[in-house]
Amino acid sequence: MTQTTDPIDYLQARGIGALADKMGIEFLEFSVERSVAKMPVEGNTQPAMLLHGGAYVVLGESLGSMAANLWAGEGRLAVGIEINATHTRSASSGWVTAVCTPIHLGRTLTTHEIAVTDDQGRRCSTIRITNLIRDLQQA
């Protein structure tokens, strides 16, 4: 696949979505090879005041889906078809940082791994997402 748009321009033009905005997700790097974003723990916790497991998944899916769409290129759309997460540590304050790297970049499928760490660099969650790439319908 070829990219005709600068990745940062693409991200700014497309936006990251209403849910990612509500959760305070901030993109730090964005490319096909590596994307990085951070998210505050505060405001995204479960009743026990730990970062909600679903918040890790939203962060991972936001990164993986955006990276897959960048890879897909113009006139194509990547949609998530499978996601899983393994939570290995709880974050209770500060920020978590997610690093998304491709496992497979194909013509019709992409798979990304997202490693989420806390402020001390300890792995909290590992997420894997697979996206299906489709051609957009012409109107």
Disulfide bonds with the S-S distance in Angstrom:
none
